[in-house]
Amino acid sequence: MSHSGRSRADALKAANQRLPKEQKPLAKSTVSDWFRGESVPKQFDQLWALVEVLVQWRGLDVSTPRGKAGMHAKRLTWQELWDGARGSTTEPSAVQTATLGNPIEDLDPIRHLEVHPAVQAGQGGSDLGPLPLYVPRNHDWQLRDEVEQARVSSRLVVLVGDSSTGKTRALWEAIQHLSGWRLWRPADRTALVDGLARHASLARTVIWLNETQRYLLSSSPTAANNAAVALRDLLASPGRGPVLVLGTLWRDAHDVLTTAPASHLDPDDNAQARTLLSGGLVIDVAEGFDDDALAEARRAAASDVRLDEALRHGGRRITQYLAGGWALVYRYEHARPEARALLDVAADARRLGHGEALHEAFLRAAAAAYVDPEHWRTQTEQWRATWYEQATAYTSHPWRGVPGPLTPDIPPPGHPSPAERCYRLADYLLQYTETTRRCHVPPTAFWEAAAQHLTDSDDLRALAGAAYFRLRLRYADSLLHRLLEVDNGNLHGLRFLARLREAVGDRRSAEQIYRRAPDHDHWARKNLARLREEAGDREEAERIYRKIGEFDPTALRNLARLRKEAGDPEEAERIYRILRADPYADRWMRYQDRIADRKDAHFIYRHATATGEHQLALAKLREKAGNREGVEQLARQAADAGDASPLRALAATTMGEEGQRLLRYGLESDGSISPPWW
């Protein structure tokens, strides 16, 4: 240090200034022991802070790209030296004593991390492992570069692509050189938020968020935003890392999370997730192999007959063939009636918004209605007593090493098993049935089984939304009542149910539901006041508006209007003066006016298809040609696919008394108008 004109004490002071405030500063005696070789640094961050100071004092300019690259290379070198110097006799560091996750080398990618096993080889492949030889593709080079950068500073990388395109396997291959790192796979969104809150430091940890939509998409925007905020805070805190957050997303989920609302006045449920993803690296994974990857696969096929088979039969879709996607579809399409019924229930539940874990009681109760009645009658008593067990035996059974289409859901290591057995539908089969069953409405027994057996608030609310936007109103109503039964304080459920009852004309029940909302729910109180006003009870309406007016300018505006209509212009003017004096009141009222009728149901619109818009345009053309029956048929198809707006419009304008009954009671599963149910 003599050439710099600075002392060791100066270096110590500069190094401590670089350390996070919550980290213990370096002591002079500690650094002296390092220089004399009497001890090894316990924490790499402390060592690197000192080395970084000394390197910069020697003239390395880190403001240039070359200087930054040089500093990065030096850090990697010192990291390796430190890893080797610690030895087995050194005391465990804060990283080594971390309680989250497991060492990467202790994990099985198939059992623990959801990497798809490959189809088993035929003749000549008995000595091959469960995973085929890996063929790097274009996305791998970007991914591996980011993983190397994560040794120095925290990184977020998300691979986006369709099912079985090799996303999860690519992540696994990319982290194989992270010696000494741990990997943590949170079981769900709650586990993620809790784990990040409890651990100040997650240095040298990979956070594995396969199917990232599990953590960032929810029917409760607050819960999803909490997860996104927790991850952003982690990535923005150098003292907590370096960490590497790895994720995968299907393309449609990525579109939902990253698409901003059309207007700044529209609800923006995914703002935090969008900001999180924009701060990381999102890498596209192609559906098929390009020419270079195919050439590399042909070379590797000499050592792996599974690759040779995939090249002969899979075209460019090598990973899909190896993951058994074609076999899953074949087994689904050729399943025995009882197994096909079980798979269709699982597919319908998942495509309508149910989470990945499907409870056995629900599946058993709903699947019975999917079995063809004639097939059921012609079977033996023994078959009828064991049909469900036969169905699960078929759906769970692996084929050539590939798990079955519907398999028991196994929690990650260290997480408790659920009280009730759950099953999980294969991702590839879900993607397939989202197209083939798009316009299929589940039978009544499906909705009844859901209302009887489901207990998860997100699942109930998602299925209620799917029913509502298909005009299956009584099913939506029963699911929302079940939601409030298992989660009495669920504010979103209360609001949804009240709006549904208002939509069908049951204002009395809507009012009772609004009264159940807590006092701090000004939205519900304001709607209650509106109903009381429309019922002629202006006294109670005024009382409610006064109570919430301090927090909601629109309530004050309504109160002023009522006072003016009651012949009290002085009081009305006094209230208007209060509103004019508030610079934010006008903006707030315009915002509330825009979103009042759609804010609470916005989460469902995210999953609505474009089918209704396209068919409505065609319907208008047919209407001009006088084809009323064709118009109604198209509108019904759109409703079955999840967009009832064309059918609602027809019911309100051209269907007469039948249309009024449809709007009042909705449809049954078979498309007939429901009998009165409220």
C-alpha positions in Angstrom: 0.0 0.0 0.0 3.0 2.3 0.3 2.8 3.4 -3.3 -0.7 4.8 -2.8 0.3 6.8 0.2 -2.4 5.1 2.3 -2.1 2.9 5.4 -3.7 -0.4 6.4 -5.9 1.6 8.8 -7.1 3.7 5.8 -8.0 0.6 3.9 -9.9 -0.9 6.9 -11.9 2.3 7.2 -12.8 2.4 3.5 -13.7 -1.3 3.5 -16.1 -0.9 6.5 -17.8 2.0 4.6 -18.6 -0.4 1.8 -20.2 -3.0 4.1 -24.0 -2.9 4.8 -25.0 -1.2 8.0 -26.4 -4.4 9.4 -23.2 -6.3 8.9 -20.5 -6.3 11.7 -17.6 -4.0 10.8 -14.1 -5.4 10.4 -11.8 -5.1 13.3 -8.1 -4.2 13.1 -7.0 -7.3 14.8 -9.1 -9.5 12.4 -7.4 -8.0 9.4 -4.0 -8.3 11.0 -4.7 -12.1 11.5 -5.6 -12.3 7.8 -2.3 -10.7 6.7 -0.3 -12.9 9.0 -2.1 -16.0 7.7 -3.4 -16.9 11.2 -7.1 -17.0 10.2 -9.3 -17.3 7.2 -12.1 -14.7 6.7 -15.4 -16.0 8.0 -17.5 -14.0 5.4 -16.5 -13.4 1.9 -18.3 -10.0 1.7 -15.9 -8.7 4.4 -12.9 -10.0 2.6 -14.0 -8.7 -0.8 -14.8 -5.2 0.6 -11.1 -4.9 1.7 -9.7 -6.4 -1.6 -11.9 -4.1 -3.7 -10.5 -1.1 -1.9 -7.0 -2.2 -2.5 -7.6 -3.1 -6.2 -9.1 0.4 -6.8 -6.2 2.1 -5.0 -3.9 0.4 -7.4 -5.5 2.3 -10.3 -8.3 0.1 -11.7 -11.0 2.4 -13.1 -14.3 0.6 -12.6 -16.2 3.4 -14.4 -15.3 1.9 -17.8 -16.6 -1.4 -19.2 -13.1 -2.9 -19.2 -12.6 -1.9 -15.6 -15.9 -3.4 -14.6 -15.1 -6.7 -16.4 -11.6 -6.7 -14.7 -13.2 -6.2 -11.2 -15.7 -9.0 -12.0 -12.9 -11.4 -12.9 -10.9 -10.5 -9.8 -14.0 -11.2 -7.6 -14.5 -14.6 -9.1 -10.8 -15.4 -8.5 -10.9 -14.3 -4.9 -14.2 -16.2 -4.4 -12.5 -19.4 -5.6 -9.5 -18.7 -3.4 -11.7 -18.1 -0.4 -13.7 -21.3 -1.0 -10.5 -23.3 -1.1 -9.0 -21.6 1.9 -11.9 -22.2 4.3 -11.3 -25.9 4.5 -13.2 -28.2 6.8 -11.7 -26.8 10.0 -13.0 -23.2 9.6 -16.0 -22.1 11.5 -19.2 -22.1 9.6 -20.0 -18.7 8.0 -23.4 -17.0 7.9 -23.9 -18.6 4.5 -23.1 -22.1 5.6 -25.6 -21.9 8.5 -28.4 -20.7 6.4 -31.6 -22.6 7.1 -33.4 -22.1 3.8 -33.0 -24.7 1.1 -30.4 -27.4 0.5 -27.0 -27.6 -1.1 -27.5 -27.8 -4.9 -25.5 -31.0 -5.1 -27.9 -32.7 -2.7 -31.0 -32.2 -4.8 -32.5 -34.5 -7.4 -33.8 -32.3 -10.3 -36.7 -34.7 -11.0 -37.9 -35.4 -7.5 -37.3 -31.9 -6.0 -37.3 -29.4 -8.9 -39.9 -30.6 -11.4 -37.6 -31.3 -14.2 -39.3 -33.6 -16.7 -37.8 -37.1 -16.9 -37.1 -38.4 -20.3 -39.0 -41.3 -22.0 -37.1 -44.5 -21.3 -35.1 -45.8 -24.2 -36.0 -49.0 -25.9 -33.3 -51.6 -26.8 -29.8 -50.5 -26.0 -30.7 -47.8 -23.5 -31.0 -49.6 -20.2 -27.8 -48.1 -18.8 -28.8 -44.5 -19.4 -29.8 -42.1 -16.6 -33.2 -40.5 -16.1 -32.2 -37.3 -18.0 -31.0 -37.3 -21.6 -27.7 -35.7 -22.7 -28.2 -32.0 -22.7 -28.1 -30.1 -25.9 -27.4 -26.3 -25.3 -29.5 -23.9 -27.4 -29.6 -20.1 -27.9 -31.2 -19.3 -24.6 -28.6 -21.3 -22.6 -25.8 -18.9 -23.4 -27.7 -15.8 -22.1 -28.8 -17.8 -19.1 -25.3 -19.0 -18.1 -23.8 -15.6 -18.5 -26.4 -14.2 -16.0 -25.7 -17.1 -13.6 -22.0 -16.2 -13.6 -22.9 -12.5 -13.0 -24.9 -13.7 -10.0 -21.7 -14.6 -8.2 -21.0 -10.9 -7.9 -24.5 -9.3 -7.6 -28.1 -10.5 -7.3 -29.9 -11.5 -10.5 -33.4 -12.4 -11.6 -33.8 -14.5 -14.7 -37.1 -15.9 -16.1 -37.4 -18.3 -19.0 -40.6 -17.9 -21.0 -42.0 -20.6 -23.3 -44.7 -23.2 -23.8 -44.9 -26.4 -21.8 -42.2 -29.0 -22.2 -39.8 -26.7 -24.2 -36.9 -27.3 -21.8 -37.2 -24.3 -19.5 -36.7 -26.1 -16.2 -33.9 -28.4 -17.4 -32.1 -25.3 -18.8 -32.2 -23.7 -15.3 -30.9 -26.9 -13.7 -28.0 -27.2 -16.1 -27.1 -23.5 -15.7 -26.5 -23.8 -11.9 -24.3 -26.9 -11.9 -21.1 -24.8 -11.5 -22.4 -22.8 -8.4 -20.2 -24.7 -6.0 -21.1 -24.1 -2.4 -24.5 -22.5 -3.2 -27.8 -23.6 -1.8 -31.2 -23.8 -3.5 -34.5 -23.0 -2.0 -37.8 -23.9 -3.6 -40.7 -22.2 -1.7 -43.8 -24.4 -1.6 -46.1 -21.5 -2.4 -46.6 -17.7 -2.3 -47.0 -17.6 1.5 -43.8 -19.6 2.1 -41.9 -17.3 -0.3 -43.0 -14.1 1.5 -42.5 -15.6 5.0 -39.1 -17.0 4.1 -37.8 -13.7 2.7 -39.2 -11.8 5.7 -37.4 -14.1 8.2 -34.0 -14.2 6.6 -32.0 -11.0 6.4 -29.2 -12.7 4.4 -29.7 -15.3 1.6 -26.1 -14.9 0.3 -25.2 -17.6 -2.3 -28.7 -18.9 -2.6 -30.7 -19.9 -5.7 -34.4 -19.1 -5.2 -36.2 -21.6 -7.5 -39.5 -20.2 -8.8 -40.5 -22.8 -11.4 -44.0 -21.9 -12.7 -43.5 -18.3 -11.5 -47.2 -17.6 -11.9 -47.8 -19.6 -8.8 -46.2 -16.8 -6.8 -47.1 -13.7 -8.9 -50.6 -14.3 -10.1 -53.5 -14.6 -7.7 -57.2 -13.8 -7.5 -56.2 -11.6 -4.6 -53.9 -8.9 -6.1 -52.6 -7.9 -2.7 -51.1 -11.3 -2.0 -49.4 -11.4 -5.4 -48.1 -7.9 -5.0 -46.7 -8.8 -1.6 -44.6 -11.5 -3.2 -43.4 -9.2 -6.0 -42.4 -6.5 -3.5 -40.6 -8.9 -1.3 -38.5 -10.2 -4.3 -37.8 -6.6 -5.4 -36.6 -5.7 -1.9 -34.3 -8.7 -1.9 -32.8 -8.0 -5.2 -32.3 -4.3 -4.4 -30.4 -5.1 -1.1 -26.7 -5.9 -1.8 -26.2 -6.9 1.8 -28.6 -9.8 1.5 -26.9 -11.4 -1.5 -25.7 -12.3 -3.9 -28.8 -14.3 -4.7 -30.0 -15.8 -7.9 -33.8 -15.8 -8.5 -34.7 -18.3 -11.3 -38.2 -18.7 -12.8 -40.2 -20.0 -15.7 -43.4 -18.7 -17.2 -45.8 -19.9 -19.9 -46.3 -17.3 -22.6 -49.9 -16.5 -21.6 -49.0 -16.0 -18.0 -46.1 -13.7 -19.0 -48.5 -11.7 -21.2 -50.9 -11.2 -18.2 -48.1 -10.2 -15.9 -46.4 -7.7 -18.2 -49.3 -6.1 -20.0 -50.2 -2.7 -18.6 -53.9 -1.6 -18.4 -55.2 0.2 -21.4 -55.9 3.3 -19.3 -54.1 4.7 -16.3 -57.5 4.9 -14.7 -58.0 1.1 -15.0 -57.0 -1.2 -12.0 -53.4 -2.3 -12.3 -53.3 -5.5 -10.3 -49.9 -6.6 -11.7 -47.9 -3.4 -11.4 -45.4 -4.8 -8.9 -44.9 -8.0 -10.8 -44.4 -6.0 -14.0 -41.8 -3.9 -12.4 -40.1 -6.9 -10.9 -39.8 -8.6 -14.3 -38.7 -5.5 -16.1 -35.8 -5.3 -13.7 -34.6 -8.8 -14.4 -33.8 -10.7 -17.6 -36.6 -12.4 -19.4 -35.3 -15.0 -22.0 -37.5 -16.5 -24.7 -37.3 -20.3 -25.1 -38.1 -21.4 -28.7 -40.6 -24.2 -29.2 -38.3 -26.2 -31.4 -34.6 -26.8 -32.1 -33.0 -24.6 -34.7 -30.5 -26.1 -37.3 -27.5 -25.7 -35.0 -29.2 -27.3 -32.1 -30.4 -30.2 -34.3 -26.9 -30.7 -35.6 -25.6 -30.9 -32.0 -28.4 -33.2 -31.0 -27.4 -35.6 -33.9 -23.9 -35.7 -32.6 -25.1 -36.4 -29.0 -27.5 -39.1 -30.3 -24.6 -41.4 -30.8 -24.3 -41.7 -27.0 -28.0 -41.5 -26.2 -30.6 -43.6 -28.1 -33.4 -41.4 -26.6 -32.2 -38.4 -28.6 -31.9 -40.6 -31.7 -35.6 -41.6 -31.2 -36.7 -38.0 -30.7 -34.8 -36.9 -33.8 -36.6 -39.6 -35.8 -40.1 -39.0 -34.5 -40.2 -35.5 -32.9 -39.2 -33.3 -35.8 -37.9 -30.0 -34.2 -39.9 -30.5 -31.0 -37.2 -32.6 -29.4 -37.8 -31.6 -25.8 -41.6 -32.2 -26.1 -41.0 -35.7 -27.4 -38.4 -36.5 -24.7 -40.8 -35.2 -22.0 -43.5 -37.5 -23.2 -45.9 -34.8 -24.3 -47.2 -36.9 -27.2 -47.6 -39.9 -24.9 -49.7 -37.8 -22.4 -52.1 -36.8 -25.2 -52.3 -40.3 -26.5 -53.1 -41.7 -23.0 -55.7 -39.0 -22.5 -57.4 -39.5 -25.8 -57.4 -43.4 -25.4 -58.1 -43.6 -21.7 -60.8 -45.9 -20.3 -64.1 -44.1 -19.6 -63.5 -43.8 -15.8 -59.9 -42.5 -16.3 -61.0 -40.1 -19.0 -63.7 -38.8 -16.7 -61.2 -38.1 -14.0 -58.8 -36.4 -16.4 -61.6 -34.2 -17.8 -62.5 -33.0 -14.3 -58.9 -32.1 -13.6 -58.5 -30.3 -16.9 -61.8 -28.4 -16.5 -60.8 -27.3 -12.9 -57.4 -26.1 -14.0 -58.4 -24.3 -17.1 -61.1 -22.5 -15.2 -58.6 -21.1 -12.7 -58.2 -23.8 -9.9 -54.7 -24.1 -8.5 -52.3 -26.9 -9.3 -53.2 -29.1 -6.2 -56.5 -30.8 -6.9 -58.1 -32.4 -3.8 -59.1 -36.0 -4.0 -62.6 -35.5 -2.5 -63.5 -32.9 -5.1 -62.1 -35.1 -8.0 -64.0 -38.2 -6.9 -67.3 -36.4 -6.4 -67.1 -34.5 -9.7 -65.7 -37.3 -11.9 -68.7 -39.6 -11.2 -70.9 -37.2 -13.3 -68.4 -37.3 -16.2 -68.7 -41.1 -16.6 -71.2 -42.0 -19.4 -74.4 -43.2 -17.7 -74.8 -46.1 -20.1 -71.3 -47.3 -19.4 -71.9 -47.0 -15.6 -75.1 -49.1 -15.8 -73.5 -51.9 -17.8 -70.6 -52.4 -15.3 -70.4 -54.9 -12.5 -70.9 -54.1 -8.8 -67.2 -54.6 -8.2 -66.4 -52.1 -11.0 -68.7 -49.5 -9.6 -67.2 -50.0 -6.1 -63.6 -49.5 -7.4 -64.0 -47.3 -10.4 -62.1 -44.3 -8.8 -59.2 -46.5 -7.7 -59.0 -47.9 -11.2 -59.0 -44.5 -12.7 -56.2 -43.1 -10.5 -54.2 -46.3 -11.1 -54.3 -45.5 -14.8 -53.7 -41.8 -14.6 -50.8 -42.1 -12.0 -49.0 -45.0 -13.8 -45.8 -43.9 -15.5 -45.1 -44.9 -19.1 -41.5 -45.3 -20.3 -40.3 -43.3 -17.3 -42.7 -40.4 -17.9 -45.1 -39.7 -15.0 -48.8 -40.2 -15.7 -51.2 -37.5 -16.8 -52.6 -37.0 -13.3 -50.2 -37.9 -10.4 -50.1 -37.4 -6.6 -48.8 -34.0 -5.7 -45.6 -34.3 -3.7 -44.5 -31.3 -1.7 -40.9 -30.0 -1.9 -38.4 -31.3 0.6 -38.9 -29.9 4.1 -42.6 -29.0 3.6 -45.4 -31.0 5.3 -47.7 -33.2 3.3 -51.3 -31.9 2.9 -53.9 -33.5 5.2 -55.8 -34.8 2.1 -54.3 -36.4 -0.9 -54.0 -34.0 -3.8 -53.3 -34.7 -7.5 -51.6 -32.6 -10.2 -52.4 -32.5 -13.9 -49.5 -32.7 -16.3 -48.7 -29.2 -17.7 -48.6 -30.4 -21.3 -52.0 -31.9 -21.0 -53.4 -28.7 -19.4 -52.1 -26.7 -22.4 -53.7 -29.3 -24.8 -57.1 -29.3 -23.1 -57.2 -25.5 -22.8 -57.7 -25.6 -26.6 -59.7 -28.8 -27.1 -62.2 -28.1 -24.2 -62.3 -24.3 -24.5 -66.1 -24.1 -25.1 -67.0 -27.0 -22.8 -69.0 -26.0 -19.7 -68.7 -28.6 -16.9 -71.9 -30.4 -15.7 -73.8 -29.3 -12.7 -72.1 -32.0 -10.5 -68.8 -30.3 -11.1 -69.9 -27.0 -9.6 -71.7 -28.7 -6.8 -68.7 -30.8 -5.9 -66.6 -27.6 -5.9 -69.0 -25.8 -3.6 -69.1 -28.8 -1.2 -65.4 -29.9 -1.1 -63.1 -26.9 -1.9 -61.6 -24.9 0.9 -59.0 -22.6 -0.7 -60.2 -19.0 -1.1 -58.3 -18.5 -4.4 -59.7 -21.7 -6.0 -63.3 -20.8 -5.0 -63.1 -17.3 -6.2 -61.5 -18.2 -9.5 -64.2 -20.9 -10.2 -66.9 -18.5 -9.2 -65.5 -16.0 -11.7 -65.4 -18.6 -14.4 -69.1 -19.5 -13.7 -70.2 -15.8 -13.6 -68.6 -14.9 -16.9 -70.2 -18.0 -18.5 -73.6 -16.8 -17.2 -73.8 -19.8 -14.9 -75.0 -17.5 -12.1 -76.4 -19.9 -9.6 -73.1 -21.9 -9.6 -71.2 -18.7 -9.1 -73.5 -17.8 -6.2 -73.1 -21.1 -4.4 -69.3 -21.0 -4.8 -69.1 -17.5 -3.3 -71.3 -18.5 -0.4 -68.8 -21.4 0.1 -66.0 -18.9 0.0 -67.5 -16.8 2.7 -68.2 -20.0 4.7 -64.5 -21.0 4.8 -63.2 -17.4 4.9 -65.8 -15.2 6.5 -63.7 -12.0 6.3 -62.9 -12.3 2.6 -63.6 -8.8 1.4 -63.3 -9.7 -2.3 -65.8 -12.5 -1.9 -68.3 -10.3 -0.1 -68.1 -7.6 -2.8 -68.3 -10.1 -5.7 -71.4 -11.8 -4.1 -73.1 -8.4 -3.5 -72.5 -7.3 -7.1 -73.8 -10.6 -8.4 -77.0 -10.3 -6.4 -77.5 -6.8 -7.7 -76.9 -7.9 -11.3 -79.7 -10.5 -11.1 -82.0 -8.1 -9.4 -81.9 -9.4 -5.8 -81.3 -6.0 -4.2 -82.5 -7.1 -0.8 -79.8 -9.8 -0.5 -77.2 -7.4 -2.0 -78.0 -4.9 0.8 -77.7 -7.6 3.5 -74.3 -8.6 2.1 -73.1 -5.0 2.0 -74.0 -4.6 5.6 -71.8 -7.6 6.4 -68.7 -5.7 5.1 -66.5 -4.1 7.8 -66.9 -0.4 8.5 -63.6 0.4 6.8 -64.8 -0.9 3.5 -66.0 2.4 2.1 -66.8 0.9 -1.3 -69.3 -1.4 0.3 -70.7 1.3 2.5 -71.1 3.6 -0.5 -73.0 1.0 -2.4 -75.2 0.3 0.6 -76.0 4.0 0.7 -76.9 4.0 -3.0 -79.3 1.1 -2.5 -81.0 2.8 0.5 -81.3 6.0 -1.5 -82.9 4.1 -4.4 -85.2 2.4 -1.9 -86.4 5.8 -0.8 -84.6 5.8 2.6 -82.6 9.0 2.1 -82.1 9.5 5.8 -79.9 6.4 6.2 -78.2 7.1 2.9 -77.2 10.6 4.2 -76.0 9.1 7.4 -73.7 6.6 5.6 -72.4 9.3 3.2 -71.5 11.6 6.1 -69.7 8.8 7.9 -67.4 7.9 5.0 -67.2 11.4 3.4 -64.1 12.1 5.3 -62.3 9.4 3.3 -64.2 9.4 0.0 -65.0 12.6 -1.9 -67.6 10.8 -4.0 -69.6 10.2 -0.9 -69.5 13.9 -0.1 -70.6 14.7 -3.6 -73.6 12.4 -3.2 -74.4 13.9 0.2 -74.4 17.4 -1.3 -76.7 16.3 -4.0 -79.1 14.8 -1.5 -79.1 18.0 0.6 -79.8 20.1 -2.4 -82.7 17.8 -3.5 -84.0 18.0 0.1 -84.2 21.8 -0.1 -81.1 22.6 1.8 -78.9 24.5 -0.7 -76.8 26.2 2.0 -75.6 22.8 3.4 -75.1 21.6 -0.2 -72.9 24.6 -1.0 -70.9 24.2 2.2 -70.0 20.6 1.1 -69.2 21.7 -2.4 -66.8 24.3 -1.0 -65.0 21.5 0.9 -64.7 19.5 -2.3 -63.4 22.5 -4.3 -60.8 23.2 -1.6 -59.4 19.7 -2.0 -57.0 19.6 -5.1 -57.2 15.8 -5.3 -61.0 15.5 -4.8 -61.9 16.0 -8.5 -59.3 13.5 -9.8 -60.4 11.0 -7.2 -64.0 11.3 -8.1 -63.4 10.8 -11.8 -61.2 7.8 -11.0 -63.9 6.3 -8.8 -66.6 6.9 -11.5 -64.5 5.0 -14.0 -63.7 1.9 -12.0 -66.7 1.5 -9.8 -68.4 -1.1 -11.8 -65.4 -3.2 -12.8 -62.7 -2.9 -10.2 -63.8 -5.8 -8.1 -64.2 -8.2 -11.0 -61.0 -7.1 -12.9 -59.0 -10.2 -11.8 -61.4 -12.4 -13.9 -61.1 -10.3 -17.0 -57.4 -11.0 -17.1 -58.2 -14.6 -18.0 -61.1 -13.8 -20.5 -60.6 -15.0 -24.0 -60.9 -12.9 -27.2 -63.5 -15.4 -28.4 -66.4 -13.1 -27.5 -65.0 -10.1 -29.3 -64.4 -12.0 -32.5 -67.7 -13.8 -32.4 -69.6 -10.6 -31.5 -68.2 -8.9 -34.7 -69.4 -11.9 -36.7 -72.7 -11.8 -34.9 -73.2 -8.2 -36.0 -72.7 -9.1 -39.6 -75.3 -11.9 -39.3 -77.7 -9.7 -37.6 -77.6 -7.3 -40.5 -78.4 -10.2 -42.7 -81.4 -11.1 -40.5 -80.0 -14.3 -39.1 -81.1 -13.9 -35.5 -80.7 -17.6 -34.7 -77.2 -17.5 -35.9 -76.5 -14.5 -33.8 -77.8 -16.1 -30.6 -75.9 -19.3 -31.3 -72.6 -17.4 -31.7 -73.4 -15.4 -28.5 -74.0 -18.7 -26.6 -70.7 -20.1 -27.8 -68.9 -17.0 -26.7 -70.5 -17.4 -23.2 -69.5 -21.0 -23.0 -65.9 -19.9 -23.7 -65.9 -17.3 -21.0 -67.3 -14.1 -22.5 -71.1 -13.6 -21.9 -71.2 -9.9 -22.9 -72.6 -10.6 -26.4 -75.4 -12.9 -24.9 -76.1 -10.3 -22.2 -76.5 -7.7 -24.9 -78.9 -9.8 -26.9 -80.9 -10.8 -23.8 -81.4 -7.2 -22.9 -82.4 -6.0 -26.4 -83.9 -8.7 -28.6 -84.9 -11.8 -26.6 -87.9 -10.4 -24.8 -89.2 -12.2 -21.8 -86.8 -15.1 -22.3 -83.9 -12.6 -22.2 -85.1 -11.1 -18.9 -85.3 -14.6 -17.4 -81.8 -15.4 -18.7 -80.4 -12.2 -17.1 -82.3 -12.9 -13.9 -81.3 -16.5 -13.3 -78.6 -17.4 -15.8 -77.9 -20.7 -17.6 -77.6 -24.3 -16.6 -74.6 -26.3 -17.7 -76.5 -27.6 -20.7 -77.4 -24.0 -21.9 -81.0 -24.0 -20.8 -82.2 -21.1 -18.6 -82.0 -21.8 -14.9 -85.1 -22.1 -12.9 -85.6 -19.5 -10.2 -83.0 -20.0 -7.5 -83.2 -16.9 -5.3 
